[in-house]
Amino acid sequence: MSRIGVSSFFCALLCLPLYGSGSGQTSPASGAPMTTIRTSSDLVVVDVVASDSQQNPVHKLTTADFTLLEDGKPQTVKVFEEHQTQTSAPLPPAPKLDPGVFTNYSVAPANGALNILLLDKLNTPMDAQTEVRDQVLKYLKQVPPGTRIAIFSLTTELKLLQGFTSNPELLRALVAGKKGTQGASPLMNNAVEGDQAGADDPMYDTMADALGNEPDAAMILANLQQFEVEQQSFQLQLRARYTLDALNQLARYMSALPGRKNLIWFSGSFPVNIMPDPDLLQAASSISGPSAPDPFAGVASMADEFRETVDLLARSQVAVYPIDARGLMVAPMLSVTQSGSTMSRKPNGFANANTKFFQQTSEEHGTMEQMAEATGGKAFVNTNGLKEAVEKAINAGSNYYTIAYTPTNRKWNGDYRKIQVKLDRSGVTLAYRRGYFADDPNAPAQKSQAQNAKPDPGQYSALRAAMLHGGPEPTELIFAASVRAASTDTEAELVPGNQADKKISGPYRRYAVTFMANPKELIWTVTPDGAHRCALEFMTFVYDANGARINAQYNGIGAAIPDARFASVQNGNIKYVQQISVPVKGEYYLRLGIRDNASDHVGAVEFPVATVAKLPAVDVPLPAAAPPPK
């Protein structure tokens, strides 16, 4: 599903009755608030890239050239647009905000695709990272004018290195600078060369020589190898988890940006089976009972997040272009380190290693191909021309057709629906996303744990991911916030309700954070007495210069609006105030987050405390301490 949005800003202020927990309180806000107006539609949006036999884009196709099917049934095209490579054009101006007012609203071009370079240091050996850096710099020296690019990096966290810009000098400086340098993956046994399948560790040969003819030698070596296999499997699962979290965050970050986004993902040693099989998804939707195929069979513990990520990528119009950063690979068993006793003491050692290498490589490349096909992108494997791969990906992703339709099947039952696009012309290859989950866009988000259960630290949380220091700022829920010092004096004690690290110490400066959310962005439920209710979560985190969280304020609140007032309050804002203590000495950052519990939509924004430290203070009384739990 796709949501079409239009944003505007105006200065209407309105306080709504709130109920909730914690020490938060409401008060009038200073600064210019922001309101976002959106319209929703049940349109399914499909971007289609048409290429000839030379991989050149095919232009001037019409609606009559395409046949569109959902689950094998013809669909009527409601929207049809052709997009071509744009010439250089300035980005629209960002909204002018008063000092101390911040928003997660993102400036996006009216036309043309957005391109994201993801430098994956978690799954890529360091020697391949060096080649990626060199090849990206070569591309940026010849990047077509007006190409809009953002750069992210992935370690165990996703970090935004550079927001969208068409300034190649800015991009080159970043890649060539400190942020573009190599980083060792903490979850690869060989962070320099990568964990290549088929390569046996020479350590076992050394141990075998040392053990000699000991009767338990074979068992000792087998147990050690079993332990290593289990350790590698655990690391692979962690890498898959972090990688999936990153894709989830990226999809949320780009959800409010209109049009197509091309995710160019440089990686090596891709986590296997990171995405479910589309054909099994389709088959599972039509078969019930224990005999139904499980598209998440290999990753059952992460099934909910896989589903959410697939759905987010589809709704956010993100096409993935995976590029194998290792280039053209040579089988590791041909290395000099694998010669001699390593192979000679095992009669079938070379054949087994060769089979293992090609099997894993095939699975990894299959994962890349599957992800690209599912999202409408293209995978680039076994090529040392990484610069050319970037050129082809951006060129393909900048020349496409947008087709939208309203499904004839109006049952939003959560099934996976398969999309087919056919073209009445020979010699043309089509790339497009292959399906979507038919989830009701207006239904409350499904919860995977009991209402009163303790949160599982290993369970994915959209709000927790949104609050990562230095991470992308999600735009699913657009909001504004006014931040000012709440007192002219420093204070020796923390604000009541703050959750601070035990190591920090005063003196502190107290800040008031006034959140402003648009009621039209939220999901409301109607109670039997006609009242309209919503539930929101607010977070303010303080990070130090090293990225450690040192203080936090969290509040869950609700708004209750009588039916007679509901129409009028839609033109205002829901406001909520939190107070946070920040040490006076040192460099710190504030990250603000908001979540609509019903839709699970999130928004976040981050900025240095220094940007508000010298603004005139406002006199805000300390909040009352929360009553002790009963």
N, C-alpha and C positions, 0 to 999 in steps of 0.2 A: 504494500500500500504506500501511497505517497501523500504527503501533506503539503499543500501549496500555501505559502505564507507571505504576508505583506506587513512590514513593520513601519510604525510611525511613532513619534514622540510628542507628548503634550503635557501640560502642567496641571492636570486635575488630581487633586488629593482627596482621599476619603479613608477614614479609619473604620474598620469593620470590627464587630465583637469577636473576640478570640477566646478560646478555651484551650488549656494545654497543661504541660508539666514543666518543671524546671523553674529557673529564676528569671526568665525573660519577661519583658513587659512591653506595652505599647505606648507610644508617645508620638506627637507630631514630628515630622522629619523636616530637615532643611535640605536645600538643594533641589535640583530639577528632576522630577521623577520621569519615568519612561513607561509607556504603555505599548504593547504589541498587539495588533489586531490580526487575527488569522481566520482563514476560511478552510473548512475541511471538505473533502470529497472522497468518494469511494473509488476514484480512478486508480487503476493499476498502471504504473508508468514503466515502460520498457525502452531502454536505449539500445539501438541496433547499429553495429558497425558493419558496413558492407565493403568488402575488399575484393579486388580482382586477383588474377593469378600471380601478379607481381607484388601483391600486398599493398597496392595503391588504393586509396579511397574511391568509391564509386559515388558520383554525385547525380543530382537531378532525378532521383527516383520519386515516384508519386505514391499516394495511398493505394491506387489501383494495382501497383506492382506487388503489394504485400498481402499475404493471407495470415491471419492471426488466429491461433487456436489456444483454448485453455482446456486441459484434460480432454483433448480431441474434439472439442466443440467450437465452431466458428464464433468469433467475437466481432463486434462492430467497433471500428476505430473512431474515437471521439476527438482525439487530438493527434495531429501529425505535423512535425516540424523537422526541417533539415538544419544541422549545425555544421559550420565549416570553420577551419582555422581562422582565428581572428587576427587582424592586424593590431599593431600597438595601440592601446587605448588606456587612458588613466583609470585607476580604480575610483569608484564613487567616494566622495568625502565621508569620513567618519562623523558621527554625530558629535556636536560640540557640547561638552558637559562642563558644569561648574566645577571649580576645584573641590576635591574631596568626594566627587560623585563618580562611580564606576559602573560599568555594565559589561556583560558577556556578549553583547550584540557584536556580530562579526560583519565586517564590510565584505560584500561579495559582488563580483561582477554581474552585470545584467545578462551577459551572454558569454559563451565560451566555457570550456571545461576547466576545472581546477585540478592541478597535478600535485601529488604528495610523494616525496621521496622518503622511503622508510629505510634507514640504515640499521640493519639488524645485527647488533653486536652479541646478542644472546645466542644465536644459532649459527654464527659465522666465525670460522677460524681467523686468526689475526693476519695471516699471510694473504688471505682473500680480501680482508678489509682494506689492506693497502692498495690492492688493485682496484677495488671499487672506488676508493677516494680519487685515484689518478684518473679513472675513466669518467667519473662524474665531473671533475674539473675540466676535462677536455670537452665534455658536452656543454658545460656552462660557458665556455669560451665562444661557442657557436650557437647558443640558444636563440631561436627565432624571437624577434621583438614582440613583447606583449604576452609571452608565455608566463602564466602565473603558477608559481611553485612554492610549496611549503616543505620544510624538512623536519622530520622526526627521527629520533634514535630510540632503539629498544635495547635495554639490558634486562634487569628484572623489573624495570619500570619503563613506561612510555613517556618520553620527554619531547616537548615541542622546542626545537632548536631555532627555527625561523618561521614566522607566520607567512601567509601568502603575500608574495611580492613578485613584480615583474622586473625588478632591478637585479641584473645578473652579477654586478659587482658585489652587491651585498651577499648574494648566495655564494659566490666564489670565496669571499673573505671568510665566511663561516666554515665552509668545507676545508679550506686550507688552514684554518686556525686550530685552536686547542680543542674545540668542540667536535671537530671532524677527525681527530686522531683515533687510532685503534684502541680497542678496549677488550680485555680478556674476558671470555665468558666464564662465569663461576660454575656452570653446569656442563662443561665439556671436559673430558679427561685430558684431552690434548688441545689446549686453547690456541696453540700456534698453528698446527697443521690440521686439526679437526679429528673427530672420531670416525675414521674411515672403516667401513665394514670390510672384513676379509683380512685385516692386518692383525696378526697375532703379536702379543706383547713378548719381546725377547726375554723379559724377566722370567717367564715360565721355563724357558730353555736353560737359563742360568740356574734356576732352582732345581730343575730335573738333573742337571749335571752334579749339583751339590748333594742331592739326596741319593744319587747312584742307584744301587740295588736294594735300597730300603724297602721292606715289604709293604709299608703303608704309603709309599711315595705317590703312587697313582691316585689314591684316595685324597691325599693332602692337596695335590694339584687340582683335582676335580672340585674339591670343596672351595678352594680359592677362586677358581674360575667361575663357579656358580655364584659366589658372593659378588664377584665383579659384574657378572651379568645382571644380577638383581639390582646392584647399585646403578648401573647404566640405565636400566629400565626405569628406576625411580627418577633419575635425573631427566630422562626423556619425558616422563609425565609432567614434571615440573616445568620443563621448557614449553611443553604443549599448553600448560595452564597459563603461563605468563604470556605466551604468544597469543592465545585466544583472548585473554584480558585486553591485550593491546589492540587487537582488531575490534573488539567490542567498544573500547574507548574511542578509537578513531571514528567508528560509525556514528557514535553519539555526538562527537565533536562536529562532524560534518552534516548532521541530520537537518539542521536549519539553513544550510547553505543551498540555494536552489541550483538545479542543473546537475550535470554529470561530474563525478570526481574519479580521477584515475590514480589508484594507489600502486605506485611502482616500488615493489618490495625486494630489496637486495638481501639475499640470505644464502646460507649454505647449510647443509645438513638439516633440511626441513623436518620438523616434528611430523612423524608419519601419522596418517589418519586424523589430521586436524579438522577435517570437514566430513560430514556424513555424505553417503552416496546419494545423489539426487534420484536415481532410479529406485533405490530401496525406499527412499522417502515416499515416492509416488506409490510403490507397491504396498507399503505399510498402511497408507491411507485407505486402501480399498479392501484390506483383509483384517478381520477382527479375530480375537482369541489368541491362544498361546502359539498357534502355528504362524502368526504374522511375522514377517522378517523384521529384524531390528536394525535400522540404519545406524544406530549408535552402538552396535555390538562391541566394537573395539574401545569405546570411550564412554561406557555407560555412566561412570561417575560424573561426567561433565555434560550429560545429555541436555540438561536445561540450558546451559550456557551456549552450547553449540546451536541449539534451536534459536536462542535469542540473537546470537551473532549473525546467523544466516538471515534472519528476519531484518535485523538492523542494517546490514549491508544492502539488502534489497531495497528497503524503504528509503535509504539515504542515497540511492543511485551511485553506489561505489563499485567500480569495476577494478578487479585486482589483476595486476601484471607482475607475477613473481619472476624474478631473475636469479638464476643460480649463480651466486657470486664466485663459486669455485671454478667456473669456466669449463673448458674441456678437460675432464679428469682422466688420470692414468690409474689403472688398477694398483692398489698399494702392495699387492704381493709381488709386483715386479720391482719394488724398491730393493736396494742393496741390503737394507736392514732385515729383509725377509728371506735372504738367501742362506745357503749353508745348512746348518743344523736345524734351523727353524722349519724348513720344508722336508729335509732328508729324513728326519726321525718320524715323519708321518707319511705313509705311502700315498694317501689320497689328500695330503695337506693342500697342495696347490689347487687341485680341482675343487675341493670344498671351499677354500678361500675365494676362488674365482666365482663360484656359484653364489656365495654369501654376498660378495661385493656387488654383483650385478642385480641380485634380488633386492638389496636395500636401496641401491641407486634407482632401480626401476620404481620401487614404492615411493621414494621421495619425489621423483619426477612425476609420478602419477598423482601425488598429492597436489603438486603445483598445477598440473593440467586440470585436475578436478576443480580446484578453487577458481582458476581462471575461467573455465567453462561455465561454472555455476553463476559467476558474477558478470559475465560478458567481457572478460579480459582475454589476455593471451600470455602463455608461459614461455620463457626463453631459457633453454637448457643446452648444455654441451656447446657453448659458444664463448670464445674469448673476446668477442666484440661487444663488451658491455655498454660502451658509448652508443654503438649503433642500436642496441636493444632499447636503450632509453629513448632514442630518437623515434624508433618505430612505435613504441608504446604511446608516447605523447602525440605523435601524428595520428595514430589510429583512434586514440581516445578524444581527439579534438575534432574529428570528422565523423559524425554519426547522425542517426535519425531518432527522434523521440516519438514513440507511439504510446498512446494512452487509451484505455478502454474501461468501461464499467462491466464487471463480470456478469454474465447471465445467471450464474449460480449465486444467489443472494444469501446463502446459508454460511454464516461466519462460524464454522465449527472447528477451526484450528487445523484442518487437514492441509497437507502439502499439495499444492496445485501446480501441475506442470504446464509451462508455457512453450508453445511452438510458433516460430515465425518462419514462413516460407516466402520465397521470392520467385516471381514469374520471369526469371532470366537466368540463363546458364552461365557458368564460369565465375559466379560470384559467391563468396563465402560470407556467411553471416555469423557475428558474435553478439550474444545477448544473454541476459540472465535467464535461467532455465525454469524458474518457478518461485513460489512464495508461499508462506503460511497464511491461511485464510483466518487470521485472528481478527476479532471484532476490534476496530481501532478505538471504540468508545467504551470497551469493557474494562473493568478494574484489572490491574495487574495480578497475575496468579502468584500466590505465595507458596514457597516450597517448604516452609516450616511452620510449626504451630504458632499461634498468636503470642503465647506467653513463653515460648521456648527461648533459651539463651542463644544469641547469635553465634553462628559457626564461623570462626576466623578463616577457615578455608573456603567458605562459600562466597561466591562472587557477589559483591555489593556495588551497585551502580554509583551510589553516593560516596562510598569509600574510595572507589576508583577515581571519581571526579575530584576528590579532595587531595590527591597526590601532589606534593610540591613539584612545581615545574612541569606538570602534565598539561595536556590540552584542556582548554576551557570549554566544556560541553555547552551547546546552545539549544538543546531540546526545550529548555524552559528559560526564556529570555527574562532577565530581571535587572533592576538597578539597585544600587546601594549607596547611601551617603555615610561617610566615615569622618568623624571628628573626635579630637580629644575631648573627653567628658569632664575634664577638670583642668584648671591652670596649674595645680600643684601635683607633685609626685606623691606616690603612696607607698607605704611599707608593706601593705597586705594586698592579697589578690582579691579580685571581685568575687563575691559569694557565688558559688556554682561553677566557677572555672575549674577545669580539670588539667592541672599543671603538672609538669615533670617535677619530681622531688628535688632535682639538682639546681633548678633555677632559683634566683634570689633577687630581691628588690635592690634599689627602689624601682617602682613601676609607674608607667603612665597608663591611665585608663582611657579606653576609646569606646565610643558609642557607634554601633553599626546599625543603620536603619535599612532594612530590606524593603523593597517595593516590588510586588508581584502583580501581574495583570490577572484579574479574575477570569477573563476569557481564555487564558492559557490553561486553566485548571479543570479537573474532572470533579463535577458536583453530584452528590446524591441527594435525593428528595426523601425526607422522612414522612411517616404517616400524617404528621400534623402540618405538612406542607413546607417545612423549613428546608433550606438548601445548605448542605454541609460539604466542606472539603477538609482534608488533613494534609498538613505540610510539615516538613522537617527543615530546620535551619542549622547551619554549622559555621562557626568562625574558628579557623585554625591559625596558630602562630608558629612559623618555622624560623629556625636560625639560619645563619649563612651556610651551614653544612647540610641543610635539608632535614634536620631533625625537628620533629614536632615537639614544642616545649609547652604549649598551652592550647586549650580548646574550650569552646562553649557550644553545647548542643541543646536544642529545644525542639520538641514535637508539639505542634499546636493545631487547633482546628478553628474554622470560621463557620458560624451559624447565622444564616440570613433568612429572615421571614420572607415568605413568598411575595408579600406586598412590596417589599423593598428590593427584591432580587434584580429586577430589570434595571432599576436606577443605579445600583452599585456596580453593574457591569461596566460602567463608564469611568470607574475610579481605580484605585489600587488597594491591595491588601498590604498593610505595613506591619513590620515587626521589628522590635529593637532588641539587640543583644549588646552586652558590655563585656569587654575583654581587656585583660591586663598584659602589657608588654614591657619587658625590662627596658630601662632607659638607656643603658649602655649596650652597645653592640648593633649588629646589622640583622634586621628581621623582616619577615614577609607575612602579610595577611592573605589568607585564601578563604573566600566566602563561598558557601554552597547552599543550594535550595533543592528540595525534592518534593514532587507531588506524589503522595503515597498511592493514590488510586491508579495513576498512569505509569508510575515509575520513571517519569521524565525528570531529568536533572539539569541543573545549570551551575556553573562555577566561574569565579573570576579571581585573579591573584595580582598583587601589586606590592611594591616595597613600602614598608611603614614610613620610610623617609619622605614619601610623596605627600603624606598628610601630617607629619610630625610638627611642621611649622605653621600650619593653618590655625586661625583663631579658634580657641577652645569654646565649647558651649557648656553651660552649666547643667549637667544631668545628675540627679541624685543617684546614689548607689541603690541597686535593686535589693529588695528584701531577701534574706536567706530563705531557701526552700525549707518547708517543714520537714522534720525527720520522718522517714518511712514508718508506717504503722505495722 
